[in-house]
Amino acid sequence: MQQTAAIIGGGVIGGGWAARFLLAGWHVRVFDPDPDAQRKIGEVLENARRSLPGLSDTALPAEGRLSFHSTMSDAVDGAIWIQESVPERLDLKRKVYQTLQHHCAADAIIGSSTSGFKPSDLQGCATRPEQIVVCHPFNPVYLLPLVEVVMGQADALEPRIDAILRQLGMRPLFIRREIDAHIADRLLEAVWREALWLVNDGIATTQDIDEAIRLGFGLRWAQMGLFETYRIAGGEAGMVHFLAQFGPALEWPWTKLMDVPELTDALVARIASQSDAQSGTHSIRALERIRDDNLVGILRVLKANDWGAGAVLNRHDNHLDEGEIPSDMKGIADLARPVKTLRRAVPLDWTDYNGHMNEARYLQAFGDATDRLMLIIGCTPDYIRAGGSYFTAETHIRHLNEVHAGTQIHIETQVLAGAGKKMHLFHRMFDGTRVLATAEHMLIHVSLETRRASDPAPQIADALARLVHAHGPLPRPEGAGAAIGLR
């Protein structure tokens, strides 16, 4: 059964939340008095639909239903999660909560996107303070997984909040003591103050500062954060050595962390002029798309290494695949049918100059399907570490129909043979019921110690034999045996 979320305030953050919920399969009901709200959220959704499917290595749920409402009371009808993203004015937020609590379900979660207010600030005049929590995301909400969660009087809601946010593919960071601006914004504020002083004092331009971050420590922070980065900087002795060497430097008069330059008209004009010169040739929407494409690329590298935000995304992929793609023989509902071994959307970076999925990505998709079949029959990471695996000896791919970015593909795998050292697979790639491509793989079981062909372990041979026997009555696929050596 699809769940419903209400979004109160449809700006950049509210629109990002709407996209996150909608593409996770939730129905989304939006209230925002701005007459341009529908257009703005539509543009955010367009960016999210373009980028988010490419972040996942499995298919996303069917998109929920989006609706816009003229009153908060109508918007929260049936909602189990209400995300408030109105401007950062405490009087406005409190007024919103009074209206929301008058109309929403008593057990609905009300999350605030506030970047600065504490739960005690928000819960101060609420009818049900235990219903309101801080859920502070990061822009773009539909790509970045972190959510800072501060509970206040809502501790009883923690298990539900944790489960829902993880279902959305996010990583809740529960902050045990409330503090103004939480964690991340306090760190960002320190860098922001220094940056303003560097421009104010004529030491650097906005572009100089951005280059220092994105070409230097920003790349380290994306994968290891602050403390782990400095632990490495301490060499073999680690953090103790780093603090001994560089800790005293914190006492030097380098920073102006407690001071803020006066934002005079002249300083604002200088910052705006430099910023426009730096990237003003791109519209804001174009910059968002560039940002999203780069984030997807960075996050996919982290996924490949199962590290940082990439590990969060891998866990979400595994959650989405539960019940859809088997991970062992027990997970196959019907042995007599080809096994579903992959489902995903085609990401942007899989396409070529013609807008088609390029040849290398067909091989990657079919290779991923082969890897899944190997896992199903018991050729697990532990088995491979113990010294046995399958090597691909021959591959034959047929391209039958065009495949574009965003296409929801799935692969079904038929096992043609599996006696002895050989495994012969035939994959079909589909968009719905339309066949897009096929691939034939011949694999040889190998001892990783000798690097020579060897018989698989009995449990793998037995699982493979079961699939060969079950698939034997199936019609031989068109094009099977076309690869060299199989004719």
QUIRAKA-V617496 format. One record per pair of residues at least 4 apart in sequence whose C-alpha atoms are under 6 Angstrom apart, sorted by the first residue. I is the first residue (numbers start at 1). GAP is how many residues later the second one is. Records with the same first field share a line. If there is no record, write none. Layout:
I=GAP  GAP
//
This chain:
2=24
3=23
4=22  23  24  75
5=23  74  76  77
6=22  23  24  69  70  73  76
7=23  75  76
8=23  76  77
9=5  23  76  77
10=4  5  22
11=4
14=71
15=26
16=125  126
17=124
18=4
19=4  26  123
20=122
21=5
22=4  41  42
23=40
24=37  144
25=36  37  38  39
26=38
27=37  38
28=38
29=38  39  46
30=38  39  45
31=38  41  44
38=4
45=4
48=4
53=292
54=293
55=241
57=287
58=285  286
59=284  285  286
69=6
73=30
76=28
80=28
81=27  28
82=28
83=27  28  29
84=28
85=28
97=4
100=4
109=22
110=21  22
111=21  22  23  24
112=22  23
113=22  23
114=22
115=21  66
116=64  65
117=63
118=60  62
119=4  33
120=4
123=6
130=23  24
131=23
133=18
134=15  16
135=13  14
136=11  12
137=10
145=25  26
146=24  25
147=25  26
148=25
149=24  25
150=24  25
151=4
158=4
165=5
166=4
169=147
181=4  5
185=4
188=4
196=4
197=4
198=5  6
199=5  6
204=4
207=4
211=4
212=4
213=4  5
214=4
221=4
223=85
224=4  5
231=7  8
234=4  5  7  8
237=4
242=4
243=4
263=4
269=4
271=4
276=4
282=4
287=4
295=4
296=4
299=11
302=4  5  8
303=7  8
306=4  5
307=4
321=4
325=16
326=5  6
327=49
328=48
329=47
335=135
336=134  135
338=74  75  76
339=73  74
340=71  72
341=28  31  70  71
342=27  68  69
343=66  67
344=64  65
345=61  62  63  64
346=59  60  61
347=58
348=57
350=7  11
351=4  5  6  7
352=4  6
356=47  48
357=46  47
363=4
374=5
375=4  5
377=83  86
378=82
379=4
384=4  5
387=60  61
388=58  59  60
389=56  57
390=53  54  55  56
391=52  53
392=51
393=49  50
394=47  48
395=45  46
396=43  44  87
397=41  42
398=39  40
399=38
400=36  37
401=35
409=21  22
410=19  20
411=17  18
412=15  16
413=13  14
414=11  12
415=10  53
416=8  9
417=6  7  51
418=4  5  46
420=35
421=23  24  34
422=21  22
423=19  20
424=17  18
425=15  16
426=13  14
427=11  12
428=10
429=6  7  8  9
430=4  5  6
445=8  9
446=6  7  8
447=4  5  7
456=5
458=4
467=4
468=4
481=5  6
482=5
//
